[in-house]
């Protein structure tokens, strides 16, 4: 029974992702959020280079290695 629940959850998640990927306004919202995050970092005192690194780091996939 747990396997069916997991499969149903995965199928639901995939359906949501497919819907999001089909909508241009989703990517507009993601871009606006990323820009606001960058602007907020600069506003509180980070340099633009630091803000870029922070935003890029939060958007990147970790390879699992500690640095």
GIPEQUI-V868853 format. One line per field, one symbol per residue. ss: DSSP state (h for helix, s for strand, l for the rest). phi: phi as a letter, one per 30 degrees, with the letter a starting at -180 (. if undefined). burial: # if it has 24 or more other ideal C-beta (glycine too) atoms within 12 Angstrom, else .. A space follows every 10 residues. Layout:
ss = ???
phi = ???
burial = ???
This chain:
ss = lhhhhhhhhh hhhhhhhhhh hllhhhhhhh hhhhhhhhhh hhhllllhhh hhhhhhhhhl lllllll
phi = .ddddddddd ddddddddde ddcddddddd dddddddeed ddddkddddd ddddddddcc ddcicdc
burial = .......... .......... .......... .......#.. #......... #...#..... .......
